[in-house]
Amino acid sequence: MFIIRTLPLQKGGHIDELTYFSRIPYELGTFLTVPVRNRTLTAMVVAAEPVPSVKSVLRSMTFSLKKLPEQPNAQALTPASIATAVAIAHHYAITVGEALFALLPAGIRDGDRPLPFTPKGAVVQPDGTATLPETDIRVLQGAHIERTRIYRTLVRESFARGGSVLIVAPTSIEVTELAKTLAHGIEDRTIVIHANLTPKQLRAVDAGLQEFATPKLIITYPGYALIERHDIVMTIIEHERSPHYVQRTYPHIDVRTAVRMHAERTGRTLIYGDLFPRVETEHLRRSGTYETLDETPKRLALPGKLVPIAKPHRSSHAEPFELFGKRVLDALEKTLAEGGRVFLYAARRGLAPVVTCVDCGYVFRSPQSGAPYSLVRTTTKSGEAVRLFVDAVSGVRLPAADHCTHCGSWRIRERGIGIQHVYDELVKRVEHPVILFDHTTATTAKRARYLGDRFRQNPGTLMLGTAMALPYIGDDVTLSVIVNTDALRATPTWRAQEDMLATILTLRERTHGTVYAQTQHARVDTVASAEKKDVEPDDILDIARLGATERFYTEEITARDTFGYPPFTRFVLLTYRGTPEDIAAHESVIKERLGGKKPFFYNGQTDGTLTIRHALLRLNPNDTDPALPHILGSLGDAIQVTHDPERII
């Protein structure tokens, strides 16, 4: 008889272990269905010990153990996958069960589909105590066409040595587009996995993953990033700077971190590829931690020409506000008349990003996250237009208020310009149909692809979209316009300038004509002069115009080193809310347990009744304090812990 200790795989669960007795000594990492009260859960075996060795423990128990139903054909994870889950759990201060739940695809973690078979063992033990092998990590910077050319070469070389290649792309559309380019001629050896596969297609994927007669090219989205096959010799993270690699739900695991840890424990070569890799990645390349694949360009040669122009502005409040200058409108009409494709980029969603009260200055915020509500217009099934408040952080939607909930005033004002406001203005200005691509129109993957196909397949088409439209517009846009470049700077993230530059470079890559960037942050004397010639841009626009990414990296790395930002510091953000008494109690706990880490306390936002407070930890990236994850995990549910946050305000 054996005592089996298991970790339940449940989202947000707080049960560390469940213990049972069994006749079968299940191996570490085996998936079992275990009884818990009146239901069953999927759990992973973490230990199997014979009864004689734990008799004293059994005698001291105040409860009786349940018998585990026999499951002789249960599947097991590889040691490398378990070791990766242990490392992720330590990094994010969560349980191993929570890490596995977040990292494994739903069908596999629930036991509905088989785990890929891999006959060879891992290179390290599951506890992670063994010395990790040297992992070859390389960085590839270049335009998409150059990266795919190099990927094809790497796949052919790996196939010649009998090795499979795993390529991870951040979204399903990028997976399918990448497959069209790379699978040509090797369709029978290519496995494509994305979030929109049918059950029948998933069964075909399972069969392909367990066929080892020939090496495979596996192209997948982050949900399958930790696929195990004994013959995978290389993992490629395509578009490595994409925010879609960070999971949207707790514990917000960065899949790029998990893939790196997994590569270190399997001995795979790891490649980061992008047009404009993250500053952290470039710093590690420059410091020699990562190698350079191919040649890193000092300047990016991109087809689109960036032309910053001054936004029209009013000399007095009596004049009507204009979103588009005459130069932009003329270019739109000319391009569409000649059968070109025009894409307009809007940084903000909805009608307005912020709604305020004129009388008391109150900002309508979500009580869940403290973030300002966006005002969004949507249409009901009956065709009625309604206005909603939407919390971009939590996803909460509720009817928009018609008066101030703080002072009762009816003088409510919209602040900022959202994409729906731009759409209303655009349809007044141009006679051509406008395709709107945002979260209200591209509500499903099928709908998003339909809108993208309409734009790409029909000459003389105009699309207005947010960042979510970029993967769908193709690479042959004739003219692009950034409606409000200044809104890119206002993103509340510490990497706002980096993200702004990446967006502009992406538009330049996908546009074969001109990219107009309307901005008020331009050094020109008059609007008239801006309409007659290109304006002199600011530093970021100048770097984007020249493609001088090396210059940006040098300046940004120096600034982050000076001010203590990643990659020189690792952020851990603690967030808590409540009355002044609650805040004081939470702060006392944080100071008592983390005082040695010198947390920096500051106020967040307020929703009118409760105060939101933050404590920011700046940790050494190489800090391996084994007690820190346990301390962070013991702070309680009232204190939200976010590791490596993109936003700290």
Summary of the structure (lengths in Angstrom):
residues: 649
radius of gyration: 26.9
end to end distance: 54.5
largest distance: 89.6
contacts: 2068
relative contact order: 0.09
helix: 34%
strand: 25%
